[in-house]
Amino acid sequence: AQSVTQLGSHVSVSEGALVLLRCNYSSSVPPYLFWYVQYPNQGLQLLLKYTSAATLVKGINGFEAEFKKSETSFHLTKPSAHMSDAAEYFCAVMARGAQKLVFGQGTRLTINP
Amino acid sequence: NAGVTQTPKFQVLKTGQSMTLQCAQDMNHNSMYWYRQDPGMGLRLIYYSASEGTTDKGEVPNGYNVSRLNKREFSLRLESAAPSQTSVYFCASRPGTLRETAYYEQYFGPGTRLTVT
């Protein structure tokens, strides 16, 4: 079975500061990992994904994430926050060959001017 | 391409009423999904359809039924709505063949906000 834990339901950073959103996963088989972003009153949009190629994955809007098998982590980072990054972010895991995506509970990112 | 579309956008029901949420995708995807989103709980899978003609239960199927009408359309029905079904419902789809580079990605619709009083 797969599960995802996102550490911190709310994260607040200043504009221009580093963004770090934490995600730890549990999977009995090698996983695929994803970060999705949800802007207010919208659906989810894929930010980036890890599917067993490079462990450092770059996504849209300047975000990146690193797969660390030893730490079972897939933290999302962005060097410099922008006001437009304010949204809810979801980490998700899928077992290879499976149909189902398992989501974390989400982290709401607030950017302070 | 419109991607994944959902109707209606908003709905208010009284306890015991029934309704069907509609979802359609124009990307020729094989797999389709229904999720519900509740505060602090992320998205939870209600039902999914790996291919036309098949459906399977997800994490929270009680109180719901689904129909994969054809490859494009996947509907979610609430037979007797309850206040616990107040939520935002998302439909998603995914390519069905490994040859497609986006095989592992799910594409989401804009959601239906449902309130049951």
Interface residues (C-beta under 8 A of the other chain):
Chain A: V4 S9 Y32 F34 Y36 N41 Q42 G43 L44 Q45 L46 K49 T51 F90 M94 Q99 K100 L101 V102 F103 G104 Q105 G106
Chain B: V4 S31 Y33 G40 M41 G42 L43 R44 L45 Y48 A50 D56 G58 F90 A92 Y104 E105 Q106 Y107 F108 G109 P110 G111
